[in-house]
């Protein structure tokens, strides 16, 4: 019961952040939350919305961790991955069970970024960094993990900050 309560608190945080920044909550995979932007309807600045949601999750995790430690003597911590690119989106499944979901290499890459990101860290791809150039602060990893299915040299960065609307660091 305690583990379920902890997970539900954490999943509520991630869900709220996704919805606050107009994402589509896809599913929960164990203790992970999968979301995407720009579907079912096109969205202006969808990559920035995803990064703002990621930052909100990382910031919201800090007080949540403190409260859970006080209340349960346990806490949760998680890393986040953000990647941008094409995906197949639609109702996928069997006639008796369909899910509106996204599949493809972009989804797999985002999941691998998340799986490798240390707790409290947001890993983004070079595609995300380039799309948001001048509007975010990001640091390339000096020794990035090798992501399954990616060639050596796939660039991973930490998302350090998202600038307020209208500001530009370029």
Order of alpha helices (4+ residues) and beta strands (2+ residues): alpha-beta-beta-alpha-beta-beta-beta-alpha-beta-alpha-beta-beta
